Amino acid sequence: MSRTITRDMTKGSPARLILKFSGPMLIGNIFQQLYNMVDSIVVGKFVSKNALAAVGATGSSVFLIFGLTFGLSAGISIVISQYFGAGDYSKVRKSIATATYMLLIAAVIMGVVGYFASRPLLELLGTPIEVIDQSESYMKISFLGILGIVSYNGIAAVLRALGDSITPLIFLIVASILNVVLDLVFVIVFHMGVPGVAIATIISQFVSGIGCIIYALYKVELIRIPIKEFKPDKEILSKCIRLGIPVALQNSFISISMMALQFVINSFQATIMAAYTVVNRIEQLVMQPSMSLGAAVASFTGQNIGAGKIDRVKKGMRSSVLIIVLFSLLMLPVMYFGGEYIMRLFTKKEDIEVVKYGMEGIRITSLFYSFLGLIFVTRNFLSGAGDIKIPMIMGLIEVVVRVTVSIYLSGIIGFHGIFWASALTWFATGIFGSIRVISGKWMNKSIISRSRQ
């Protein structure tokens, strides 16, 4: 069997493999963030701060719907990586076929729900009247493009489970560049405003999804499945759902907590909303190394759990924690002292207050970057091991802490409470995940029968 662009992660230095795998993913994730960042920069620079606030107001609601499909993709990745590590390539093929049906059905359902729920969700969050119409347009257009998002994330999850982080990167870079060009054309040339950046995004996402699928079919023999064999497997479907639903719920919990936070943010003026939008975009970029490392840890852990190499799994985890803590400590002074200059990239010269409020927020949250990194590493480690209930509980912790702290502190210290809510949420969730990893209770959660190893 040809493995071409796949990678066996059960042999070699764990730290080197994880870094080598996460490197392309980091570059890819940074480019993926360009989707949202460019949307914000273009509307902030060339439209208005209300348009910037409108785009930012959609984030938590959109993630509530998209997060469910992302969770299913994560469950699929766990199943495939463990079967791949165990060398059961027949089950890998069945998993890929099953995953295709599951994701397509989920995408259609979530897209329809998201489209018609856009306005009610924005009203529920108390979105200000001056931005709600633009926010609704952005959301509805985004949900019309959900098949492109699911196509890319689905094939990327499959390839990463097989150890390939290069192919998703290639097409993500192409799509990101296309998104930048289309954003500028639709907004500056055709004056389409907020709807223009949404349309640019979904066109780019379809390009990345379809392109990645076609190329992967050409390069990876393992996923070239004959039509007569391309049908769902009930046993594997059950495993994908069992592993994917908790991750989907975890994402839903996180998005619900972000929606609650957005409700608090919307109680302030548009200037605060715009400042939070920019800070959120910046910190999404800061999160990328943690997210990339976490995804590498999930694939590494899944393959090695499937191969029964527990000591190797532990060694990979220790290396990952060290890497992410060092990175977080390096980013602290950069963001604490340089946040003001980064904020200015997103705003017009006259929006001085947006920069001021955002800078104050960054100086709070940057102190807790290490705990944010621990969330991604521990959550993906536990998911890769099959210990999927704990990441779901971590998502629930995010809801409880973020909601209670944001409501309580914003009433006492004003908008600063919003940023303290994020910081303390990272702290509580990161500590909880670390305790679970140290306990060792994840070691008997593999979906692969030990009798076969």
C-alpha positions as CSV (number, residue, x, y, z in Angstrom):
1,M,0.0,0.0,0.0
2,S,1.3,3.4,-1.0
3,R,1.5,6.0,1.8
4,T,2.9,8.8,-0.5
5,I,2.2,11.9,1.5
6,T,1.0,10.2,4.7
7,R,3.3,9.9,7.8
8,D,3.7,7.1,10.3
9,M,4.1,8.9,13.7
10,T,4.7,5.7,15.8
11,K,8.5,5.9,15.1
12,G,11.2,8.5,15.5
13,S,11.6,11.4,18.0
14,P,8.2,12.5,19.4
15,A,9.3,16.1,19.7
16,R,10.7,16.3,16.2
17,L,7.7,14.6,14.7
18,I,5.2,16.9,16.5
19,L,7.1,20.0,15.5
20,K,7.5,18.8,11.9
21,F,3.8,18.0,11.7
22,S,2.6,21.2,13.4
23,G,4.9,23.5,11.4
24,P,2.8,23.3,8.1
25,M,-0.3,23.4,10.2
26,L,0.8,26.6,11.9
27,I,1.4,28.2,8.6
28,G,-2.0,27.0,7.4
29,N,-3.8,28.1,10.5
30,I,-2.2,31.6,10.2
31,F,-3.4,31.8,6.6
32,Q,-6.9,30.5,7.7
33,Q,-7.1,33.4,10.2
34,L,-6.5,35.8,7.4
35,Y,-10.0,35.0,6.3
36,N,-11.4,36.8,9.4
37,M,-8.6,39.2,9.9
38,V,-8.7,40.5,6.4
39,D,-12.5,40.8,6.6
40,S,-12.0,43.0,9.7
41,I,-9.1,45.0,8.4
42,V,-10.9,45.7,5.1
43,V,-14.2,46.8,6.7
44,G,-12.5,48.7,9.5
45,K,-10.2,50.6,7.1
46,F,-12.5,51.1,4.1
47,V,-16.1,51.0,5.5
48,S,-16.6,52.0,9.1
49,K,-16.2,51.0,12.8
50,N,-19.9,50.0,12.7
51,A,-19.1,47.6,9.9
52,L,-16.2,46.3,12.0
53,A,-18.5,45.8,15.0
54,A,-21.0,44.1,12.7
55,V,-18.5,41.5,11.5
56,G,-17.3,40.9,15.1
57,A,-20.8,40.5,16.4
58,T,-21.3,37.4,14.3
59,G,-18.4,35.4,15.5
60,S,-19.9,33.5,18.4
61,S,-23.2,32.8,16.6
62,V,-21.4,31.4,13.5
63,F,-19.1,29.2,15.6
64,L,-22.1,27.8,17.4
65,I,-23.3,26.3,14.1
66,F,-20.0,25.6,12.5
67,G,-18.6,24.2,15.8
68,L,-20.9,21.2,15.5
69,T,-19.5,20.1,12.1
70,F,-15.9,20.8,13.3
71,G,-16.6,18.5,16.3
72,L,-17.7,15.7,14.0
73,S,-14.5,16.2,11.9
74,A,-12.5,15.9,15.1
75,G,-14.2,12.6,16.0
76,I,-13.5,11.3,12.5
77,S,-9.9,12.2,12.8
78,I,-9.6,10.3,16.1
79,V,-11.1,7.2,14.6
80,I,-8.9,7.3,11.5
81,S,-5.7,8.0,13.3
82,Q,-6.1,5.1,15.7
83,Y,-6.9,2.6,12.9
84,F,-4.0,4.0,10.9
85,G,-1.7,3.6,13.8
86,A,-2.9,0.0,14.3
87,G,-2.3,-0.7,10.6
88,D,-5.9,-1.6,9.9
89,Y,-6.2,0.1,6.5
90,S,-9.5,-1.6,5.6
91,K,-11.1,0.2,8.6
92,V,-9.4,3.4,7.6
93,R,-11.1,3.3,4.2
94,K,-14.5,2.5,5.8
95,S,-14.0,5.4,8.2
96,I,-13.4,7.8,5.3
97,A,-16.5,6.7,3.4
98,T,-18.6,6.9,6.5
99,A,-17.3,10.3,7.4
100,T,-18.2,11.7,4.0
101,Y,-21.9,10.8,4.4
102,M,-22.0,12.0,7.9
103,L,-20.4,15.4,7.2
104,L,-22.5,16.2,4.1
105,I,-25.7,15.5,6.0
106,A,-24.5,17.6,9.0
107,A,-23.5,20.4,6.7
108,V,-26.9,20.7,5.0
109,I,-28.7,20.6,8.3
110,M,-26.5,23.1,10.0
111,G,-26.5,25.4,7.0
112,V,-30.3,25.6,6.9
113,V,-30.6,26.0,10.7
114,G,-27.9,28.7,10.7
115,Y,-29.4,30.6,7.8
116,F,-32.9,30.9,9.3
117,A,-31.6,31.4,12.9
118,S,-29.3,34.3,12.0
119,R,-31.6,37.2,12.9
120,P,-33.1,35.5,16.0
121,L,-29.6,34.8,17.4
122,L,-28.4,38.3,16.8
123,E,-31.5,39.7,18.5
124,L,-31.1,37.3,21.4
125,L,-27.6,38.7,21.9
126,G,-28.9,42.3,22.0
127,T,-27.0,43.3,18.8
128,P,-27.3,47.1,18.5
129,I,-29.8,48.3,15.8
130,E,-27.0,50.2,14.0
131,V,-25.1,47.0,13.1
132,I,-27.7,44.2,13.2
133,D,-28.7,44.3,9.5
134,Q,-25.0,44.1,8.4
135,S,-24.4,41.3,10.9
136,E,-27.4,39.3,9.6
137,S,-26.2,39.6,6.0
138,Y,-22.7,38.4,6.9
139,M,-24.1,35.4,8.8
140,K,-26.6,34.3,6.1
141,I,-24.0,34.5,3.4
142,S,-21.5,32.5,5.6
143,F,-24.1,29.7,6.2
144,L,-24.8,29.5,2.4
145,G,-21.1,28.6,2.1
146,I,-21.0,25.9,4.8
147,L,-20.4,23.1,2.3
148,G,-17.1,24.7,1.4
149,I,-16.0,24.9,5.0
150,V,-17.1,21.4,5.8
151,S,-15.4,20.0,2.6
152,Y,-12.1,21.6,3.6
153,N,-12.2,20.7,7.3
154,G,-13.3,17.1,6.5
155,I,-10.6,16.3,4.1
156,A,-8.0,18.1,6.2
157,A,-9.1,16.0,9.3
158,V,-8.6,12.8,7.2
159,L,-5.2,13.8,5.9
160,R,-3.9,15.0,9.3
161,A,-5.0,11.7,10.9
162,L,-2.9,10.0,8.2
163,G,0.1,12.2,9.2
164,D,-0.2,14.7,6.2
165,S,-0.3,18.3,7.2
166,I,1.2,19.6,4.0
167,T,-1.6,19.1,1.5
168,P,-4.2,21.1,3.5
169,L,-1.7,23.9,3.9
170,I,-1.1,24.2,0.1
171,F,-4.7,24.8,-0.7
172,L,-5.4,26.9,2.4
173,I,-2.6,29.3,1.3
174,V,-4.1,29.6,-2.2
175,A,-7.6,30.2,-0.8
176,S,-6.3,32.8,1.7
177,I,-4.6,34.8,-1.1
178,L,-7.7,34.6,-3.2
179,N,-9.8,35.8,-0.2
180,V,-7.6,38.9,0.2
181,V,-7.9,39.8,-3.4
182,L,-11.7,39.2,-3.5
183,D,-12.2,41.2,-0.3
184,L,-10.4,44.2,-1.8
185,V,-12.2,43.9,-5.1
186,F,-15.7,43.5,-3.6
187,V,-15.3,46.2,-1.0
188,I,-13.1,48.9,-2.7
189,V,-14.1,48.4,-6.4
190,F,-17.7,47.2,-6.1
191,H,-18.5,48.9,-2.8
192,M,-20.3,45.8,-1.5
193,G,-19.4,46.5,2.2
194,V,-20.0,43.7,4.7
195,P,-21.8,41.3,2.3
196,G,-18.7,41.6,0.0
197,V,-16.3,40.2,2.5
198,A,-18.6,37.4,3.3
199,I,-19.0,36.4,-0.3
200,A,-15.2,36.6,-0.8
201,T,-14.8,34.2,2.1
202,I,-17.2,31.5,1.0
203,I,-15.8,31.5,-2.6
204,S,-12.3,31.1,-1.2
205,Q,-13.4,28.3,1.1
206,F,-15.0,26.3,-1.7
207,V,-11.7,26.6,-3.7
208,S,-9.7,25.2,-0.8
209,G,-12.1,22.4,-0.1
210,I,-12.6,21.2,-3.6
211,G,-9.0,21.6,-4.6
212,C,-7.7,19.7,-1.5
213,I,-10.1,16.8,-2.2
214,I,-9.1,16.5,-5.8
215,Y,-5.4,16.6,-5.1
216,A,-5.6,14.2,-2.2
217,L,-7.5,11.7,-4.3
218,Y,-4.7,11.9,-6.8
219,K,-1.8,11.5,-4.3
220,V,-3.2,9.2,-1.6
221,E,-4.0,5.7,-2.6
222,L,-5.6,5.0,0.7
223,I,-8.5,7.3,0.1
224,R,-9.2,6.3,-3.5
225,I,-12.2,4.1,-2.6
226,P,-14.2,2.3,-5.3
227,I,-17.8,3.5,-5.6
228,K,-19.2,0.1,-4.7
229,E,-17.3,0.2,-1.4
230,F,-18.2,3.8,-0.7
231,K,-20.9,3.3,1.8
232,P,-21.4,4.0,5.5
233,D,-20.4,1.4,8.1
234,K,-22.7,1.2,11.1
235,E,-20.0,0.2,13.6
236,I,-17.7,3.0,12.5
237,L,-20.5,5.5,12.2
238,S,-21.3,4.8,15.8
239,K,-17.7,5.3,16.8
240,C,-17.5,8.6,14.8
241,I,-20.6,9.9,16.4
242,R,-19.6,8.7,19.9
243,L,-16.3,10.5,19.6
244,G,-17.5,13.4,17.5
245,I,-20.6,14.5,19.5
246,P,-18.7,15.2,22.7
247,V,-16.3,17.4,20.8
248,A,-19.2,19.0,19.0
249,L,-20.8,19.7,22.3
250,Q,-17.6,21.0,23.6
251,N,-17.5,23.5,20.7
252,S,-21.1,24.4,21.4
253,F,-20.4,25.0,25.0
254,I,-17.5,27.3,24.0
255,S,-19.6,29.1,21.5
256,I,-22.4,29.5,24.0
257,S,-20.0,31.1,26.5
258,M,-18.8,33.4,23.7
259,M,-22.3,34.3,22.8
260,A,-23.0,35.2,26.5
261,L,-19.8,37.3,26.4
262,Q,-21.0,38.9,23.2
263,F,-24.3,39.8,24.9
264,V,-22.3,41.6,27.7
265,I,-20.1,43.3,25.0
266,N,-23.2,44.4,23.1
267,S,-24.4,46.3,26.2
268,F,-21.5,48.7,25.7
269,Q,-21.1,51.2,22.9
270,A,-20.0,50.4,19.3
271,T,-16.5,51.6,20.1
272,I,-16.1,48.8,22.8
273,M,-17.6,46.3,20.4
274,A,-15.1,47.3,17.7
275,A,-12.2,47.1,20.2
276,Y,-13.1,43.6,21.3
277,T,-13.5,42.5,17.7
278,V,-10.0,43.6,16.9
279,V,-8.5,42.0,20.1
280,N,-10.3,38.8,19.3
281,R,-8.9,38.8,15.8
282,I,-5.4,39.4,17.1
283,E,-5.6,36.7,19.8
284,Q,-7.0,34.2,17.2
285,L,-3.7,34.7,15.5
286,V,-1.7,34.3,18.7
287,M,-3.6,31.1,19.4
288,Q,-2.5,29.5,16.1
289,P,0.8,27.9,17.4
290,S,-1.2,26.4,20.3
291,M,-3.9,25.1,17.9
292,S,-1.4,23.7,15.5
293,L,0.6,22.0,18.2
294,G,-2.6,20.7,19.7
295,A,-3.7,19.2,16.4
296,A,-0.3,17.6,16.0
297,V,-0.6,16.1,19.5
298,A,-4.0,14.7,18.6
299,S,-2.7,12.9,15.5
300,F,0.5,11.8,17.3
301,T,-1.4,10.5,20.3
302,G,-4.1,8.8,18.2
303,Q,-1.6,6.9,16.1
304,N,0.5,5.8,19.1
305,I,-2.5,4.9,21.2
306,G,-3.6,2.7,18.3
307,A,-0.1,1.1,18.2
308,G,-0.2,0.6,22.0
309,K,2.8,2.8,22.7
310,I,1.8,4.5,25.9
311,D,5.3,5.6,27.0
312,R,5.8,7.2,23.7
313,V,2.5,9.1,24.1
314,K,3.6,10.4,27.5
315,K,6.9,11.6,26.1
316,G,5.2,13.4,23.3
317,M,2.9,15.2,25.7
318,R,5.8,16.3,27.9
319,S,7.6,17.8,24.9
320,S,4.5,19.6,23.7
321,V,3.8,21.2,27.1
322,L,7.4,22.5,27.2
323,I,7.1,23.9,23.7
324,I,3.8,25.7,24.3
325,V,4.9,27.3,27.6
326,L,8.1,28.6,26.1
327,F,6.1,30.1,23.2
328,S,3.6,31.7,25.5
329,L,6.4,33.3,27.5
330,L,7.9,34.7,24.4
331,M,4.6,36.2,23.2
332,L,3.8,37.9,26.5
333,P,6.2,40.9,26.1
334,V,5.4,41.2,22.4
335,M,1.7,41.6,22.9
336,Y,1.9,43.5,26.2
337,F,4.1,46.2,24.8
338,G,3.3,46.0,21.1
339,G,-0.5,45.5,21.2
340,E,-1.2,49.2,20.5
341,Y,0.7,49.1,17.2
342,I,-1.1,45.9,16.1
343,M,-4.4,47.4,16.9
344,R,-3.7,50.3,14.6
345,L,-3.6,48.0,11.6
346,F,-7.3,47.4,12.0
347,T,-8.6,50.9,12.5
348,K,-8.7,54.4,11.0
349,K,-6.5,57.1,12.4
350,E,-9.5,58.8,14.1
351,D,-10.6,55.7,16.0
352,I,-8.2,56.4,18.8
353,E,-10.5,55.1,21.5
354,V,-10.9,51.7,19.8
355,V,-7.1,51.3,19.9
356,K,-6.9,52.5,23.6
357,Y,-9.6,50.1,24.8
358,G,-8.2,47.2,22.8
359,M,-4.6,47.8,24.1
360,E,-5.9,47.7,27.7
361,G,-7.6,44.4,27.0
362,I,-4.6,42.8,25.5
363,R,-2.5,43.7,28.5
364,I,-4.9,41.7,30.7
365,T,-5.2,38.6,28.5
366,S,-1.6,38.3,27.5
367,L,-0.7,37.4,31.1
368,F,-2.6,34.2,30.7
369,Y,-1.3,32.9,27.3
370,S,0.4,29.9,28.9
371,F,-2.9,28.6,30.3
372,L,-4.5,29.2,26.9
373,G,-1.8,27.0,25.3
374,L,-2.4,24.3,27.9
375,I,-6.1,24.1,26.9
376,F,-5.3,23.3,23.3
377,V,-2.5,20.8,24.2
378,T,-4.4,18.9,26.9
379,R,-7.7,18.9,25.1
380,N,-6.3,17.5,21.9
381,F,-4.1,15.0,23.8
382,L,-7.2,13.6,25.6
383,S,-9.2,13.6,22.4
384,G,-6.5,11.7,20.5
385,A,-6.4,9.2,23.4
386,G,-10.2,8.7,23.1
387,D,-10.9,10.3,26.5
388,I,-13.5,12.5,24.8
389,K,-15.8,13.2,27.8
390,I,-13.1,15.4,29.5
391,P,-12.8,17.9,26.6
392,M,-16.6,18.2,26.7
393,I,-16.4,19.0,30.4
394,M,-13.6,21.5,29.7
395,G,-16.0,23.2,27.3
396,L,-18.7,23.3,30.0
397,I,-16.1,24.9,32.4
398,E,-15.5,27.6,29.8
399,V,-19.3,28.4,29.8
400,V,-19.6,28.6,33.5
401,V,-16.5,30.7,34.1
402,R,-16.8,33.0,31.1
403,V,-20.5,33.7,31.7
404,T,-20.4,34.3,35.5
405,V,-17.1,36.3,35.5
406,S,-18.1,38.5,32.5
407,I,-21.5,39.4,34.0
408,Y,-20.1,39.9,37.5
409,L,-16.9,41.8,36.7
410,S,-18.4,44.0,33.9
411,G,-20.8,45.3,36.4
412,I,-18.0,46.2,38.8
413,I,-15.0,47.3,36.6
414,G,-16.8,48.0,33.3
415,F,-15.4,46.7,30.0
416,H,-12.2,45.4,31.6
417,G,-14.4,42.6,33.0
418,I,-14.8,41.3,29.5
419,F,-11.1,40.6,29.1
420,W,-10.7,39.3,32.7
421,A,-13.5,36.8,31.9
422,S,-11.4,35.4,29.0
423,A,-8.2,35.3,31.1
424,L,-9.8,33.5,34.0
425,T,-11.6,31.1,31.7
426,W,-8.3,30.1,30.2
427,F,-6.7,29.7,33.6
428,A,-9.5,27.4,35.0
429,T,-9.9,25.3,31.9
430,G,-6.1,24.8,31.3
431,I,-5.6,23.7,34.9
432,F,-8.5,21.2,34.7
433,G,-7.1,19.7,31.5
434,S,-3.6,19.4,33.0
435,I,-4.9,17.6,36.1
436,R,-6.7,15.0,33.9
437,V,-3.6,14.3,31.9
438,I,-1.4,13.9,35.0
439,S,-4.0,11.5,36.5
440,G,-3.3,9.0,33.7
441,K,-7.0,8.0,33.5
442,W,-6.9,8.5,29.7
443,M,-4.8,5.4,29.2
444,N,-7.7,2.9,28.9
445,K,-9.9,5.0,26.5
446,S,-8.7,3.7,23.2
447,I,-11.3,2.7,20.6
448,I,-9.0,0.0,19.3
449,S,-9.3,-3.4,20.8
450,R,-6.1,-4.4,22.7
451,S,-6.6,-8.0,21.5
452,R,-5.7,-6.9,18.0
453,Q,-2.3,-5.4,19.0
